[in-house]
Amino acid sequence: MIRNLTYLLFACAVLAACKAHEDAAGTIPAEAQQDRPPDTRFSDRFFEGQTALALGQPDKAYTAFEACLGLDPKNSAVHYELARLDTASSNYTGATQHLRAALDADEDNPWYHRMMGELYEAEGKWELAAKEYAAVRKLNPLDPEVIFAQADVLLRAGRLQESIAVINELEKSDGITPEISLQKHQLYLRLNDAEKAGMELEKLARAFPQDPRYWGMCAQFYQQIGRSDKAVYALEQLRLNNPEDGQVHMQLSEYYAASGEEARSLEELKLAFRAPDVSIDQKIGMLLRYFSLTDFDPTQLPVAYELLNSTVETHPGEAKAFSMYGDFLYRDNKLAEAREKYRKAVALDPAKNIIWQQVLIIDNELRDYAAMETESARAITLFSLLPEFYYYNGLAHIKLGSYSKAIESLRTGKDLVILDDAMLIQFLLALGEAYHRAQQYLLCDQAMEEALNVNPDNPRVLNNHAYFLSMRGENLDKALQMVTRAMELMPGSVAFTDTYAWILYRQGQFARALAEIEKAIAMMNPPDAELTEHYGDILFRNGREEQAVEQWKAARALGAVSPDLDKKISTRRLEN
C-alpha cells in the first residue's frame, strides 16, 4: 500500500523553476535583458498542473507537468509530481524513473527518498525500501511513521534484530506504547526468544497498570509457554491493579479453570457475575454452559442459581437475565416460578414472541386457563400474524367453556398457517374439540376428516375422531378401527386405551370395556377426571355400584365437569 505524502509547497517548486530560468537568462547581455519580457511559460504550466490536480483532473495535470519537463528536464519538483501521478495509476516503473531523476537533482530531499521507499515496498523490494527509509531517517530522524516503515520492511527482509533496533529508537523518543511493545513482542517470538517476548508484555503492563488487558495477555502468554509461576504473578498483578474490574475476575476464573483450580475459579466467577461491567451477554454465555452441565451434574445447580440471582440483581432491566432464569426453572419443573421469570422478561421486552410462548405453555401445564386466555389475547395484539397465539387463545376458551370464542380464534389462526402441516393439524384437532363441545357435530367431523387428509396416520387425530364419535354413539365400528390403528402407531397411550374402552362400553361390551379401562387406570399418572368418570360408568354397568360411586366422587374431586355427574352420585344411577 502506497502511503499518502505531504504535498510540496507550490512556492518551493516555483522558486526552483524560476532559479533555473534565471541561470539560463544569465547568458544574455544585460542591455538585452532589460528589453526582454520575463519568460513565464514554466510557471504557467506548473500552475496549470497544480490546478488540474486540485480539480481532480490527473490526465490534464500529467500533460501540464510533462510540458514543464520540456522547458526544464531536470526539475526535481516536476519529476516528483509526475511520480505521484504514476503511482496513483499503479505505473510503478514510470514513478521510479521520475523519482530517480528527482533524486539526481536533489538527493537530500527526504520526501523523494520516502516515496521511493514506498514504491519499493509496494513492489516487495524490501532491501531497497529499507535503504531508502534509512536515507529518510538521516535527513529527518524523528519521524515515527518512517521509523515504523523502516522496521516493517526490515522485518519483511528477515533482518529481525535490525528491525528491533529501529523500534527501540522510536521507543526512546516516544516512550512505551502498545503498538511498539506488541510489535517487539511478535518480533522476539519470531526470534524464538520467549523470555524477551514476555518481558515486552510485562513492560507494557507496568506502563499501563489500569488497563487489565496487558497483564491478562501476560498471563495467557506465560500459560501457553508453560511458565505457570509467571502466569500466576501476572494474574496477581491483574487483580491488584483492577480489584473492582469484573473482566479481570472473569479472566482469572478462566485461568484457574484451565489450571484445574476449580474452587478459585468459582470464587472469581462469582465476583465477575456481581460486577456490572461484565456484559449480560458474557454472563448468558457462561450460564448456558451451566445449563448443559447441570443436565447431567445436578450438584452444580446451587452454583447455577447463585449466578442467576447475581445476574438478575446486577441487570434488573435485561429481559435476557429473567428469560435465562426461567429456562432453568422450567427445566427443573418449577413451573410457577419459571412463569414469573418469563412474565418479567416479557414485561421488560414485549417483542420476544418466544418468551410469550413459554408463558402460555406453562399456563397450559398449570391448567391456569384464565391466565392463558388473558395472556394469549395480549400476545395476539403484539403478534397478530403469528398463528400459535390464536391456538393458545382458542384452547383457553375451550377449557373455559367459551366455545364460540374458541372457534373464532382457532379459525383465524388456522388461516394464518403456511406450509406447516404439524401446526395445521394442531389447529384442526382443537377445532374438532371446540365443535364437539359446542355440539356442532357436522363441523367437528369435517375438521377431523380434514386433519386425516393432511396425515392419515396421525395417531392423535385417529384417536380424537374416534373418541368424538364414541361420545355421540355414532359410527362405532369406524371409531373402533381408528383407535385400534392409533394404538398400533403409539402403543401404551393412556388416552388411546381410554378411548378404546369407551367405544367397547358404547357397543355394550361391558366386560371387555372394564378390562381395557383398568389398563388405562394402571397407566394413569397424574389422575385424570374424565378417565376416572368413565371408569365409574363402566364399573356401574358391570354391576359394581359402590365402586362406581367412589370413582364418580373421585372424578368430581379432580374437576370433572360433565353435566350429569352430580346426579349420578346423588341417585347412584346411570341413565344411559
N, C-alpha and C positions, 0 to 999 in steps of 0.2 A: 504494500500500500504506500503510495507516494504521499508524503506529508505536505500540508499547505505551508508555503513560505511567506515570510513577511514581505510586503510589497515595497520595492525600492522607491525612494522618493523621486518624483519626476524631476525635481530641480537638479538632483545629482547627475542624472543622465544628461539633462540639457547642458549643464555646465561642462561635462566631459565632452559632449559633442561640440560645444562652442569652442572649447580649448583646442580641439583638433583643427577646427577651421581657422582659428587664429594662427596656429603654427603654419598652416598652408598659406594663409594670407601674407605671412612674413616675407615671402619671396618677391612680392610685388613692390615696386618703388612707392615710397611714401606719398609722393605727389599724386600717383595714380590711385592709391587707396582713398585719398580724400574725395576723389570724384566718383568712386565706385559705390553703388548701394550695397548694404550688407547682404550676404547670402544666407537666406533663412530656409532653404529647401530641407536641410536635415531636421531642424527643429520642427518645421511644419509637418514633415512625415512622421516624426516621433510622436508629436502631439496627436496626430490623426490616429496612430496606432493605439495610444493610451485611451483615447476617447472611444474607439471601437471596442476595446476591452471592457470599458465601463458600461457600454451599452449591450454587452453580450454578443458581439459580432466577431468571433475569433478569426474567421476567414479574412475579413476585411483588415483586422489588426495584423495578421500574418503578412498580408501583401504590403501594408504600410511599413512594417519593420524590415522586410526584405528590400524595399526601396531605400531605407536608411543605410543598409549594408552596401548598396550600390554607391552611396555617397561616402561612406566611411566603413570599409570592410573589416576593420579590426576593433570596432567599437564594442566594448565588453557588455555595456548595458543592453545594447540591441541583441547581441548573441544570447544574453540571459533571458530576455523576453521571448525570443524565438524558442529557446529551450523549454520555457514554461508552457508555451503553446504546443510544442511537440509532445511534451509529457502528458498534457491533458488529452491528447488524441492517441496516446499509447505508442507514439513513434519514438521509442527509446533510443534507437540508433541516431536519428536526427538530433534528439535532445542532447545526447552525449557529445556529438560533434560540435554543436554550438557551445556547450559548456567548456569543452577543451579550448575552443577559441577564446572564450571569455577569460579562462584561467591563464592562457598565454599572455593576454593583455593585462591581467590584474590577478596575479597568483596569490595575493594576500587578502582577497575578499572572502570572508568566512561564508557568505551566502552561496557563493559559487561552489565552494567545496562541499557545503552541506547538501546542496541539491544534487551534486554528483554522487555523494554518498547514498542519497535516497534512490537515485537511479540504479546504482549498482545493487542496492538492497532489493529493489523491485525485480531485478533480473537474477537474484540469487547468487550474486558475486560477493560473498561475504568478506573475503580477504580485502578486496579492493574497497568495499564500503567501509571497512574498519580503518583503512589507511586514510580515507577522506575525512571520516569523523575525527580521527586523531589530528588532522590538519586544522579542522574547525576548532578543536579544543585548544590548540596552541594560540589561535587568534582570539578565541573567546572561551576561556577555561571554565566559566561558572554557569554555563547554560545547562540546566538539569535535563532538558529534553534531549540534547545532543549526547550527554553522558549516558543516559538510558539507551539511546540508539546505538552508541558505540558498544556498550555492554551486551546488548542484544545480538549484534552481528558477530561479536567475538564469541559469544555462546554458540551461535549457529555455525561458526567456523571451527568449533571444537576447542577453542582456546579458553577453557573454563577458568583457570587461575587468573588469567589476564582480565576476564570479564568480572570476576570478583574484585580484583584490584581496582578496576574502574568504578564499580559500585561503591567500594569503600571510600573513594574520593568524594563521591556525591554525598555519602552519609556524613562525612566530616563537615561539609558545608551546610547541608540541610537538616542534619540531625536524624534520629531514628524515626522511620516512617514504616507503616505496614507494607507499603509497596516494595520498599527496599529490602526490608528484613525477609519478607516472604520469597522474594526473588533469590536472595542469597541462600535461604533455606533450601530451595529447589536446586540451586547450583551445587551446594555441598552434597545433596543426595545423589546428584549425577556423578559426583566425585567419590561416591561411596564413603563419605566422611559423616557418619551418623552423629558423632559427638558434636561436631561443629554445626551440623544442621539443627540439632536440638538446642544448642547454645543460642542460635539466632532466634528461635521461638521464645526462649526464656528471656532474652534481652528485650524482645518486642513486648512480652507480657509485663515485664517490670516497667517499661516505659509508659504503658497504658494500663495501670492497675485496675481502673474502674470498668474496663471492657472485658467481660468474662470469656469472650471467645478465645483469647490468646492463651490463657492458662489451660483452657479446655483443649485447644489444639496441642499444647504441650503434652497434656495427659494422654491424649489419644495417640500421639506420635510415639511417646515412650512405651505405651502399652503395646503398640504394634511391633516395636523392635525388641520387646521382651525386657525392658528396664522398668519393672514394677516399682522399684524403690523411687525412681524419679517420677513415675506416673503418680504415685501417692503424694509425693511432695507437691507436684503441680496442682493436684486436686485440693490439697490443704491450702495452698495459696489462693486458689479459686474461691474457696469458702471464706477465708479471712478477709479478702478484699471485697466480697459481694455477699455478706451474710443474709440480706433480705431478697436477693435475686432468685426468683423461682426457677429461672432457666439453669442457674448454677446447680440447684438441688436436683433438677431433672437430669443434668449431665452426670452428677455424682451418682444418682440412682442407677443409671445405665452402666456406669463404670463398675460399680460394686456388684451389680448383677452379672456382668461379664466375668468378674473375678470370682464369682461363687460366694460372695459375702451377702447372702440373702437378707439377713436382719438389717444390716447397714443400708442396703439398697432400699428396703421398705421404709426405713426411717426417713431417708432423703425423699422418697416418693411422696410420702405423706406431707412433708414440708412443701414440696412442689405443688401439690394439689391445693394447699391452703394459700398459695401465692396468686394474686390476681394477674400478674404479668405472664403467667403461663396460660396460653390461649385455651379457649374452650375446645378447639379442635384437637390440640395436643392431648388434652385430658380425655376427650372422647376416644381418641385412638388407643390410649392406654386402657380405658375401660372396656373397649372391645376385646382386648387381649384377655382381660379378666373374665369377660363373658364366656369366651371359649374355654378358658382354664377351669372355671367353676362348673362347667358342664360335666367334667369327669373328676374334679377335685373339689368337692363341696366344703372342705376345710378352709378354703380360701374365701368363702362367702363373707365372713365378718370383715375381712380386709376390703373386699369389694364394696360392701355397703358403707364402710367408713369413708372410702374415697368418693362414693356417690354423694354422701352427705356433705363432704367438703366442697364438692363441685357445685351443688345447688346453693350452698351458703355463699360461695365466692362469686357465683354467676347467677344471681337470682332473676335476672332478666333474660336469660338464654333458654329458649324453648328446647334446645338440644339436650341441655342438662336434665330437664324433667322427663323428656322422652326416653332418654337412656335409662334413667331410674325406673321408669315404667316398664321398660323391656325386661330388666332384671326381676322386678316384682311379678310380672305376668309369667315369665318363665318359671318362677318359683311358686306359682299358683296362689299368689297373694292378690286376688283379683280386685277386691275393693280398694286396696292401697294403690295398686297399679292404675286403676281408673282415675284416682285422684291426681296422680302424677301426670297422666295423659291429659286430663282436663286442664291442668295448669299449663301444660305445653301448648294446647290449642288456644288458651286464653292469651298467651304471650304471642303466639304466631298462628292466627286462624287459617292461614293459607296452606297449611300442611294437611292435605287430604288423607294421607296415610295414617296420621295420628288420629284423625277423626274416625277412621275405620276401626282403629284399635279400641277407641272408646265404645263404639257401637257393638263390637264383638264382645266386649266384657259386659255391656248392658244385657246382651242376649244370654250370655253364660250365667249371669246373676239373676236372670229372669226379671230384670227391672224394666218392664216393658213401657212403663210411663216415661222413665228417663230416656229409653230408647226412642220413643216417639218424638219427644221434645228435641233431643239432640240430633236425630236424623233430619228433622224439619229444619233445624239451624244449618246443618251441613248442606241441605238442598239449596238454601238461599245463597250459599257461598260457591257451590259447585253444581250449578243447575244442569250441566250437561253430562255429569258422571252418573251412570245408571245405578251403581252399587248403593248410593244413599236412598234412592227410591225403594230399593229392595228392603233395606232395613226399616224404612218407614212403613212399608206395606206389611212386613212381618209383625212389627209392633202393633199395628192396628188389628191384625188378625187375632193376636193374643189378647188385645183389649176388647175384642168383640165388635169393633167398628168395621164391619166387612165392606161396606160401600166405599169408605175412605181407603181401605186396604186395596181394593180393586182399582181405584183411581190411581194411586201411587204406582202400583205394580204395572199397570198398563202403560203409564207414562215412561217408567224406567225401561220396560221391555222394548219400547220403540227406540230407545237410545242405544241398545246393544248392537254392536257392529262386529261381525266376524269373530264371535266368541261363543261357541256352542255351549260350553260349560256354564257360562253365565246365563245364556238364554234358557237353558234347562232349569236353572235355579228359579228364574222368574216364572216359568210355566208351572213348576211344582207349587210355588207359593200361590199363584193364581188359581190353580186347581183346588188348593185347600180353601182359599177365600170363597170361591164359587160354591164349593161343597157346603161350607158352613152357612153361606147365605141362601142355601137351598136352590141355587141356580144350577141344577144338575146337568143340563144340556151343555152349558158353557164349561162346566167342570170337565166333562168328558172330552170336549173339544180341546181344552188346554192340555189334557193328559195325552191325547192322541197326537197332538202337535209335537209334544215332547218326545214321544216314541218315534215319530218321523225323523226327528233330529238324531236320535240314538236309540234304536230298537232294543238294545241290550243294556240300557242303564238300569241297574237294579233298584235304585230309589224310585224311579218313575214307575217301573213294573209293580213294585210293592204298593206305592201310594194309589195308583189307579185301581189295583185290586182291592185295597182297603176301602176306598170311597164306594166302590160297587158293593162291597160286602155290607157296609153300613146301611145302604139302601135296600139290600137284599136283591140286587139285580145282577143278571149275567154271572151267577156264582161259579159256573163251570169255567167261564173265561177268566174270572178272577183267580180261581184256583190254579189255572195254568200259568198265569202271570206271576203269582207269588212263588210258585214252585220254581219257575225259571230264575226269579230273583234270588232264591235261596241257593240255587246251583252256582250263580255268579258270585254270591257273597255268603258263604256258609257261616253259621254261628251268630247271625244278627238277631238280637232280641226282638227288634221291631218286626222283622220279617216273620219270625216264629209266631209272634202275637197275631199278625195278620192271618197267617195260615190257620192258626187255631180258631180265630174268629169266623173265618169262612166255613170251616167244618161245623162250627156252632150254628151258623145261619142255615147250613144244609141239614141240621138236625142230627149230625153225627156227634152227639154229646160226649161219649166216652173217648173217642179219638181226639175231640177238641180238648178235653181235660188233660190227656196225656201230653199234648203239644203245649198247652198254656203253662203246664208245670215245668216244662223245659225252659220256657221263656222266663218264668219266675225265678228259676235257679240261676239264670244268667243275669238277671236284672240288678244293676248297680249304677246309680242310686235307684231307689224305688220310683216307679212311675205311676201317676194317678190313674191314667186311662187303662193301662195294662192291669192294674190292680182291680179296677172296677170290672173289667172283662173276666178276670179270674172269679170274682164273686158271682157273676151271671152264670158262668159255666158250672161252677160248683152247685148253684141252685138247681140247674137243670139236671144235674146228676144226683139230686136228692139229698144234698148236704147243706141243709138250710142254715144251720148255726154258723158253719164256716163261711157260708156265702155272706151272711150279715156282717161278720167280722171283717171280711175283705171290703165290703161296701163302706163300712165305717173308716177303714184304713184309707180307702180311696178319697173319702171326704177330707180326712186329715191332711192328705197330700195335696189338696186343692182341686180335686175333680170338680168339673162344672156342668156335668150332664144334667138336663132339666128334671129328670125323674129319679135322681139318686136319693134325695131325702125321702121321697115317697117309698122307694124300695126298702129303705131302712126302717121307716115307721110302720109300714104294713107287712114287712117281712115277706113280700110277694114280688113277683116279676110278671109284669103284664104281657110282655111279648117276647 
